[in-house]
Structures are given as C-alpha cells and as structure tokens.
Amino acid sequence: MKSRIAPLLLLTAAGVGAGLLSAALSSCATEAPLPYREVPAEARWWKGNTHTHTLWSDGDGAPELAADWYRSNGYDFLVLSDHNVYADHERWFAVKDGTRLTPARVAALQERFGEASVDLRDREGVTEMRLKTLTELKQRFEKPGEFLFIAGEEVTDQAEGRPVHLNGLNLAGLVQPQGGGTVAETVQRDLDAIAAHGRATGRTVLGHVNHPNFGWGFTVLDLAQIRGERFFEVYNGHRGVRNAGDASHPSTEAMWDQANLIRQAELGLPPLYGIASDDAHEYHANGVSVPGRGWVMVRATELTPEAIVKAMRAGEYYASSGVSLSDIRADDLGLTVTIAAEAGLEYTTRFLGSRRHPDGRLELGVVLAETAANPARYAFDGSELSVRAVVTSSRPHPNPYAAGDPETAWVQPVVPPAR
C-alpha cells in the first residue's frame, strides 16, 4: 500500500478539517488491540509530578524548597528534572541581590530548615551556597510509603532551530543529549539513549516528550513517529509552552488525537499516552511557572521507583489539573470512569476518539459521547480505533495555566477489541 504519511502531514500542518483528513486515510489498516489489564486489589493511586526545576538549572528554588513544597502539598512522589543535570556532585551557587538566590532567600532557608542545614562559603569575596544533592534530599525528605524521589533529568536538545526537550525518569546518572539532523531524528535518538541507559543500569526507565508546542518544537508527525516510547505532555503548567496552540498550530490535545490516528491507522503503532506536569521554575511568587498546576495519578501496588514507572508504562495512570478519579476500567465492551466527586461540583465526561465508518472513511478526534453520569460509561460499537476520556469539573482551576481553565482529568486511550 502506498504510504499516506506525506499527504496527512500536509493536511494537519495546514489545519484542514477532519473530513478531508478522513478521506486521505480511508484505506489504511488498524493495529491489533492492546490487551486489557487486571488491576491488583492492593493497588492504589499515588500523586506525583514528573517535571520540576530548581537552582540546579533554571529554577529559582533551592532543591530542598521544591521538595518541601511537594511533600507538604499532598504529593507522593517527585521527579527533579533539571536541564542536562544529574544532581550527584558538589555545586556552589552565588548569593547576590537581584539574582535567583538572594541573601533574603538564604535567610528564609535557614529559618525554615535550620541554620546548620545551609552550607555557605566565601569565595573571592562572594558568598556561595552549596546545593543539596539528590542523595541528601532523599535522606531528609523520603519516607517509605509516604514520599519518594524518582531520579530524573530533562534531556535538553535542539534540531532545525527548534527545542527538543524530553524527560528521563528513574535514571542512575546523566543521559547526554544526542542531537540529530531533524526533530524526529533527534527525539528518537534521545529516547533511545534513555532506553539504553535503562538496559545498562538494570532499571525500568521512561522517557516522555515535554511541551510539544514550546517554540513550536514538534509537529504532529514528529509525535506520531516516536517508537519505543509513547509518552508526551498533553498539559504543561508553564504559561509559555502554548498548550492551546494558535491559528496555525493545533493544541496539544488536538495533536494527541491527530498523532494517534497516524500511529494506529498508518504506522501500526500503539497510541500515545498523555502526561500532565508543572514544569515549575518559580517558588517565590505566583508567576509563569509555579508548582501545583498539573500532575499524574499512578495506580501501583507500592511507592517505589520501579513500581511507579512500570505502572506508567502500562498506562495505569491519568493526568490531572484538579479532578480526582476513583477508578478507571476497560473491558471488552467499554470504558468506565468513576469520579471521586466533591460535594457541590458538577462533572462532565467526554469520550473522544477516532473511528472508521462502514464505507472505510476515518473520522478524527470526535466526541463519541458526553455525560454527567458518575460512573461514566462508554460502550464500544466496533468502529473506534481508540477511546479516551476527559473529565471536567464546574470549578475553575485555582491557579490556572490560562484564565477560566476548568479542573480536568485526562484518561489514557484504550484500543477496543476487534469485532
């Protein structure tokens, strides 16, 4: 069969509607369905953030300040993902007014954590503070079954004048950016390097693409072609990353559906899974990139790096900016989402997906059903390539990415069984 990728790329880049896109892919075959998973009775939900910055790269918070914020605000695990940094060595940071580490901020750290916990030195007339390593943070903040660090890094690369950023989770050391001639080549080389690091160290690792619309770094086709890994940020709390797209670029949610259609109908690849994160940089003001805007809820049997990453790799998680779910179940007949509803709030669940009509036409990213019921249930009719759910509440996010954004949960796509 002649490849349809090139015409599809032209259609999506031009923003052409779903009707023409369906016609362009009308003869493509779908992949085999993914197996459904039994949920162990002892599994529970763990709240975590996979994308956070500190003074180790371009954040304005000391590592212990970031760790304390997340532990104090109900998170179970945290990935400190500084740019091309693994925090396992000695580093000193200058203390100066007008910088990210001022004397007043050092004094606040001393008051909060104890004067003896802050290491200072004078170097050529400049006061410097030593940054806490990951090992030190683990010793101070981790508690079995309550709070966990997962070692990570934002592998920061570029190609074709565009940023290529992705996170590696559960790393044992630094993974160097690999570069490449194109964005697609570069992201695949970087993801392959993370995977190779996992094999070499015996760890279960995960790589996820960050903020695809930051710097308009990724096209739909760049995401669609990712192999080996299939994770990307559908929601990033940094206000500069353009989640909503613009007149010439699709939103990250639209990219999700478009890329998954290409993956399933054209490339024989499983659908992408979506992640929500903070990408927090600012801990001293309510600014552009602050903690608490987005996270993942992972269903795992224990709070360990291996268990959390393995569960995410299996799709046993949802992304959230405020809505909590108590259960997600898929079976041969449909997908059921149960909301952990709060009194006084209203919830809407939309089931979305792409589907194939009896005449072979494909329809992209349509709302298959919408309901206020809880649990919300969608029954497969045999036409769907994949089905995902989005749940919104009537309460606006208290510290939103954009004004008026509702609290939301994004459920991972499932592939119905062939009929």
Protein Blocks (a to p, Z undefined) as FASTA:
>chain_A
ZZfklmmmmmmmnopafklmmmmmmmpccddddddddddfkbccddddfbdcdfklmmcb
dfklmmmmmmmnopabdcdddehiacfbccdddddehiabdfklmmmmmmmnopklpccd
deehiacdddddfklmmmmmgcghkaccdddddddddeehiacddddehiabdcddebjf
bfklmmmmmmmmmmmmmmmnopacddddehklggplacfklmmmpghiacdcfbdfbfkl
omnopfkbccfklmmmmmmmmmmmmnopacddddddfkpabfkbccfbdghkbccddddf
bdcfklmmmmmmnopacddehiacfbdcddfkbccddddddehiacddddddddddfkop
acehiafbdcfbdcdddddehlafbdcdddddfbdcfbdfbghiacdddddddddddZZ
